[in-house]
Amino acid sequence: MNKAELYHNMTTSELSAKYNDLKNELFNLRFQHTTGQLKNTLVLNTVKKDIARVLTILKERETNAPKNSGKQKKGGAKK
C-alpha cells in the first residue's frame, strides 16, 4: 500500500491531524537545516510531498461533498 492509498483510507479528521503534524515536522526540519543539524535533506522534500498529498485528498473530499440541497432561491421563475 503506497502513501496515497494510506491517506485515502483515513478519515477527514485524521487527515487534518496528519496535516498539522506534518506542518510541525516541516517547521522543525527547516530549523534543523538552518542550524546545520539536518543530515539528510531529502526528508524536507518527502514531508513537503506528504503535505501536498494530504491537502489534495482534503480538497477532493471538499469538492466531492454533497451540496446542501435544502437551500433554494426564493422568488420563483424569472420573466
Secondary structure as GFF3:
##gff-version 3
##sequence-region A 1 79
A	DSSP	alpha_helix	3	8	.	.	.	ID=ss1
A	DSSP	alpha_helix	12	35	.	.	.	ID=ss2
A	DSSP	alpha_helix	42	64	.	.	.	ID=ss3
###
